[in-house]
Amino acid sequence: QVQLVESGGGLVQAGGSLRLSCAASGRTFSTSTMAWFRQAPGKEREFVAAISWSKYYADSVKGRFTVSRDNAKNTVSLQMNSLKPEDTAVYYCATTDGLTASPPTGVEKYDYWGQGTQVTVSS
């Protein structure tokens, strides 16, 4: 059974930073594509970043967020800098099997999800 557990969310002022982590188990982590999505109230879940053979970011976070992974610890992280109020959302970790040069960005491409962690950015 694949399990993903996010941590690190919280309340931060605009311009601040947060680091999210996702601990994975139940799948060979080193050969899995890992991604972060977010969902704000009343909005659809949207892609944020992914790491596979390469890293890929949504335009809205490019240059501010950095995704990384530690295969020895089976964790993926999302460093979020220069946070804006519009970054407020529940952030989800997701995984799909296999590695690719072009990580998928669609929700339907990922088969396991974490429970989410709330990130709130105050203005």
Secondary structure, 3 states (H helix, E strand, C coil): CCEEEEECCEEEECCCCEEEEEEEECCCHHHEEEEEEEECCCCCCEEEEEECCCEEECCCCCCCEEEEEECCCCEEEEEECCCCHHHCEEEEEEEEEECCCCCCCCHHHCCEECCCEEEEEEC
